[in-house]
Amino acid sequence: MAVPNVAKLVEKCIDMTDDAIQTARELATHASDIKHLQDDMDKMLENMKVMQATLSAIDKTLSEARGGWKVLMLVGGASSVVGAGLVQLVNWYAGGK
């Protein structure tokens, strides 16, 4: 009767070994997947830093352009006032003679 018990124990050990090997394979696969995901996240983080720097440069350029538009509007408004004043002076001068 001892022989069937030994056979069952050996079979049970083999099943446990197969389960352990399967678990080790799954853990190795998961570890590899996690490593790839971490690499992808690192690349995405680097890309986000580059995009953030680009957006800062665009924002700076636009803020400088906004100031430039204000100066252009000031120059345009001032030249309109000067032009209208000259036309008014010519009209008064020509109308007076």
Secondary structure, 3 states (H helix, E strand, C coil): CHHHHHHHHHHHHHHHHHHHHHHHHHHHHHHHHHHHHHHHHHHHHHHHHHHHHHHHHHHHHHHHHHHHHHHHHHHHHHHHHHHHHHHHHHHHHHHHC
